[in-house]
């Protein structure tokens, strides 16, 4: 009698936990999705200030503090609130550096909970863009010296980036053998757990994401290199940015970006008002250079794999077959499916031909690389977690079946509800732009007014930003940032 009471309690508790987990997960998701949808609507309408208010009203989530801080700080930059953006980016920068030391603990947690249980520590590319946009924060406030400090800080942080990429590369290697080395808290091996539930491991891994390589690691931003050159072009900057960074920036941009590699008529020397040997071409003219950000960075999504399994449950009377499922998840990103409402930029100045800016950087390239690096290890972790959880349920169900096969069957079927807790980590900063364009025009010294126009794929103007009384000085490039984030 006592055993029967215990078993009934065990089954009831299991079913209750399963469905409470289901309801709880749905409740949290619904509560979070309502304001976030409104945020997207505000962003799509180009109402950045309204979007910023909605972001700032979001409930703080401790494990997502860095992501939330970055989302607000980047958006503050695009609303031209440079002072608060600067503070937010600096706060996030310090938090990211501190969180790197917790990476080992974070990695361990993903096996007992899920990837979303870990602290969000930012991506390598987001870490780069912190310095890029903080440099622009300072520059737009007339503080060139601190803008250059941000660029120099990228050099100091490169060691950190190298360590992160080295860790990622090691994780890619370790992930290939993770199943063989994994055990649950009772010491059961992954292969034993797979046998318990009758899982075909090869079938489960048939649709796993491709294995990334070191080439998928994000190493630099063309925008940061271009910005280094623009700051170098300012007279005050020439003794402040290390010459090796400028040379590296020139070489990388010429090798990697369409700005120079594919547009022979647009050499970077024009932007610097120098010839191929680094000498001034014409000290009597000036230069207007524009760096234009447009669009919104695209979001990664969750890829879900479900595999049916058929579990035999026996007692001393008969054997029944219970159908259940295994669920595995990982992040994915389809860059080819992205549509760009704003895809080109141009400068209009009265009395001059239209200047078409050239694509400098597609920020979605960074997301694509980040997802490529994380997808395979995330799949492996999900595979291990789901297999061990399902195996534990099946083992318990075998015990319960000695009293009631119906209860054991319900126990296994109810375990599918627990699959709702298996979610891919698709967190990222969503307030970065999609594209960066750059270009300029050589002008006689004077004061100019001009408009930066943002066009859709058909060439129609969807937005524009006007600038008035911009001074162009002889022998010195003038650098302007323009934005259209929608």
N, C-alpha and C positions, 0 to 999 in steps of 0.2 A: 504493500500500500504506500509506504513511504517513498519507494523508488518511483511509483507511478505519479505521485504528487510532484516529485522533483522533476520528472521528465516533462509533465504538462507545463510546469512553471518555466522550464527551459525553453520549450517550444514557443509558449506565449510571449516570453521575453524577447526571443529572437525575432518573431514576426513583428512585435511592437516596435523594436529598434529599427527594423528594416523600413517600416512604413513611416515612422517618425523621421528617419533620415531622409526619406523621399520628400515628405511634406516640408521639412525644415529647409532642405536645399532649394526647393521651388520657391518658398516664401522669401528667402534672402535674395534670390535672383530677381524675383518680381519687384521687390522693393528697390533694388539697385537700378533696374532697367528703366523705371519711369523717368527719373530726372536725367539719366544719361541719354535717353531718346530726345528729350527736350534740348539737351546740350548739342546733339548732332543737328537738330533742326536749326538752332541758332547759328551754328557754324556753317551749315549749308547756305543759309541766307546771308552770310557774311557779317552777321552781327556779333562781332568778337567780344564786345563789352558785355552783352547779355550772356554769351557763352561763358565768359569769365566769372560772372556772378554765380551762374549755376555750378560751375566747378568749385568755387569757394564755399558753396553751401553743402557740398557733398560731406557725408559723415566720414570723419577721419578713420582710417583703418591702419592699425599699427604696422602690420606686415607690408602694407602698400604705401607707407608714408613717403618713400622716395619717389615712387611713381606719381603720387598725387602732387607732391611738391614740384616736380619737374613739369607736369602738365600745366599747372598754374603759372609757373615762372616763364615757360616758353610762350604761353599765351599773353602774359603781361608784356613780353618784349614786342609782340605783334600789335598790341594796343598802345604801344609807345610809352608804356609805364616802365621806363628803363631802370629807375632806381629800385623799385620793388622786385623787378625781374632779376636784377643783379643780386639782391639779397637772397632770393629763393634759389637761384642757381648755385650760389656759394654754399648755402645750407645743404643742398642736395649733394654737392661735390664732396663735402666733408663726410656726409653720411655714407656715401658710396665707398670712399676710401676705408672708412672704419669697418664697413660690412664685409670687405674682402677677407678679413681675418676670420670671419664666421663661415666661410664657404664649406669647410669640412663638416661642421655640424649641420649646415643646411642640406648638404648632400645626403647625410644619413637620414634626415627626417623624411625625405621623399619616398623612402621605402616603407615607412610605417604609416604614413598618411597619404598625401599626394603632392604633386609638384606645387600646387597652389597654396599648400600649408607653409611654404618657405617664405622668408623675407624677400621682397622684391629689391634687388640690388642694382637695377639698371643694366642696360646692355653696353657693350663696348662702344657701339656707335653713339648711343646717347651720351656716354661719358665724353666723347670727342666734341659733340655738339654743345655741351655745357660751355666749353671754352670758346667755341666759335661765337655763340650768341652773347656770351658775357663780354667778349671783346667788342662786339657790335654795340652792346649796351654802353660801354665806356666811350666808344668812339662817337656814338650819337649824342653823348653829353659833352663832347669836346675834350675828353680826357684820353688823349692818344697814348700817353705813357702807360696807363693801366691797361689799355687795350692791348698793347704790345706785351705787357706782363702776362696776360692770358694766353697769348700765342707762345710765349716762352715756357709757360707752364705745361703746354702740350709736350714739349721736349722732356721736361722732368717726369711727366706722367707716362711717357712712353715705356719706361721700365715696368710700370704697373700693367699697362696694356699687354706687354710682352708676356708677363707672368700669367695674366688671365688667358691669353691665347695658348700658352703652353699647357695650362691646366685643361683647357678645352680639348686640345689635341690629345692629351693623355686620356681624357674621358672617352673620346672617340675610340681609342684603342681598348680601353677597359670594357666598354659596352659590348664589344664583340664576344667577350668571355663571361659576361655578367651572370648568365643563367647558370653556368657550371659552378660558379663560385658562391651562389646565393643560397642561404638557408633561412628558414623562419625561426621564430623564437624557441621552438621545440627542437631545433636542429635538423628538421626535415629538409632535404635538398630540393632544388627546383625540379629536377627530373622525377623525383619521387612524388612530388605534389602533382606534376603533370600526369603521371601514371594513375594517381588516385582518382582523378576526374576523367580519365580516358582521353586526354588531350593529345592531338597530333601536333607536336611542336613545329614541325616543318610547315604544316598548314597554317598555323598561327603566324608564322614569320613570312608567309608567302608575299604579303603585301606591305611589308615593312618599308619605311622610307630609305632612300639611298644612303650609303655611308658617305659622310662628308670628308673633305680633305683639308689640309692646312690652307689651301687656296680659298676656302670658304670663310676663313677668319677675316673679320673687318680690321684693316690696318691703318687706313687714313681716309680723310674726307677731302675731295678736290676743293670744296669750298674753304676749308681751313687753309689749304695751300694758297689759294687765290687771295684770301684775306691777308695772309702773311705778306704776299707781294704788294698788295695795295697799301698796307701800312708801311712797308719798306719804302714805297714811293713817296711817302710824306717826308719832308726834309728832316723833321725831328726824329724820324724812325731809323734813319740810316745807321746810327751808331748803337741802336738798342736791340735790334733783332739779329741774332747770330747769322753771319754770312752763310754758314753751312745750311741753315734752314731755308734761306732764300734760294740758294742754288738747288737744294733738293726739291723745293716747291716748283721751281721753273722746270726742272727735269721731269718731275712726276706729271705735272699738268700737260707738258708737251707730249708725254708718252701715253697718258691715260685718257685724256678728255677730248671731246669733240671741239672744245674751244680752240685748241691749237692743232691737234693731230689731224683733224679732218677739214679744217677751214684754213687753207694756206694763206688767204688774204687777211687773216686776222692774227698776226703774231702778238705775243704778249708784250713785246718791246714797244708797240704802239701805246699800250696802256701806261707804260712807264716813261714814255717820251724819250726813249734811248734807242741807239742802234744795236746791231748784233754784238758789238764790242763793249757795250755798256756806256757809251758816250752820248751826251745830249744831242738829239737830232736837230732841234730848232728851239733855242731858248726863248724865242719871241712868241711862242704859242703855248696854250694850256691844253688840258685834257679833262673831259667829263667822262667818268666811268661809273656805271650803274650795276649794282648787284641786286637782282630782283628775285624774291622768293614768292612762289605761288602754289596754289592747291593745298591739299591735306595729305599727309602720309597715310598709306593704306594699312588696314589692320590684318594681322594674322588670324587664322581661323582654326577651329578644332576638326581634326580628322578622326572619325570613329570607326573602329572595326569590331563587328560582333560575329562570333562564331558559335553555332549551336553545338552543344555536347549532350550526350545521352548517358545518364548515370544509372547503373543497375543497383537497386536497393533490395537487399534480401533479409529474410528472417527464417525461422525454422519451418515456415509454412510455404512461402512462395517468394519469387523474385519479380519485381516490377521495374520497368525502365522509365526514368523520369527525365524529361527534356528540360534543359537549362541553357544558359548562354554565358559566354565569356565576352567581356568588353575591354578593348584596348584603345588608348587615345594617344595622339601626339599633335603638335602644332604643325600647320601647313600654311603655305603662302603662294598664291598663284599670281605672279606679277604680270603675266601675259593677259590676264582678264581685267586688268585695271583700266578704267576710263578716266581721262583727264579733262574735266570741264574747262580748266585753264591750261593751255598747252604751249603757248608762246607769248613772248613779250616784245615790245618795241618802244622806241623813244621818238616823240614828236616834238620838234623845235621849229618855231616859225622861221621860214627862210632856209631851212636845210632839209635834205632828203631824210626820209624815215630811216632810223637806225634799228635794225633787227638784232635783238640780243641772241646770243648763242647758249645752248644748253651746257651748263657747267656740271651739274650733279643731279642725279635722280635719287632722292632719299629712299625710295623703295628698294634700290639695290642693297642698301644696308639691311633692311628688314629681311630681304630674301637670303642674304648671307647668314644672318643671325638664326633664322629658322632652319636653314640647311644644317647648321652646326648642331642645333638643339634637338632636331626631330628624332634622329635615330636613338640617342641615349634616352630621350623621353619615352619613346615606344618601348624600349627594353625595360625601363623602370615600371611602366604601366603593365607590361606583360607579366613581370615578376609579382607585382602587387596583386593583380587580379587572379593569377593562378594560385597563389598561396591563400588568398581569402576564400576562393571557391573550394579549394581542397579542404580547408578547415571546416567549412560548412558540410561538405560531403562526409567527412569523418564523424562529425557530430550526428549527422542524419543516420548513419549506420547504427549508431548506438540507440537512437530514438526508435529506429525501425523494429527493434526487438520488442517494443511495446505497441507501436502503431505505425504501420507503413503509410497510412494516410497522413499522419502527423509529419513523418519524415519527408514525404513528397511535398507537403506544404512548406516545410522548412527550406527545401532546395529551391522551389519556385519563388518563395519570398526573397531568397538571396539575390534575385535579379534586381530587386529594388535598391540593394546596396551598390549596384553598379553605377547609380546616379552620382555617387561620390567620387567616381573615377573620372576626373576631368583633366583635359590638357591645360597646361599653363600658357595662356595666350595673352598674358598681360604685357603691355607696352605703353610707352608715351604716345598719345594720339594728337598732340597739338603741334607737332613739327610739320614743316611744309612738305610738299611732294617733290617740287623741282626748284632748282636754283639756276637762273640765267645770268649771264654777264655780257657786258659790251660797253662801247663808248664811242666818243667822237672827239676829234681834235678841233679846238676852237680858238679864235683870237681872244685875248684877255678881255674881260668884261663881265657884266651881270646878265644872267639868263634866266628865263622861265621856260619850263618844259613839262611834258606829261609822259608818264610811263603807262602804256596801255597793255592790258591783259586780254588775250584773245582765246576763243575756243578753237577746237580743231578745224573749224571752217573759216577761221580768220575774222570772225565777228568779235567786236569789242564787248566784253562782259563786265569789265571794271577798269578804272583808271585812277592814277594818283598823280596829282599835280604838285609841282615844286616851283616856288617863286624866289626871285632875287638870289640866285645861287652864283656866287662869285667864282669866276675862272681866272686864275693867276698865271702869268707867263712862266713857263719852265717848270710848272708844278701840277701834277694830276690832282683833280678833285674827285673824291669818292663819295657816292650816295647809295644808301640802301632804300629799296622800295619793296613793299609787300602787298600781296593779295591772297590771304589765307581763307579759302572757302572750298 
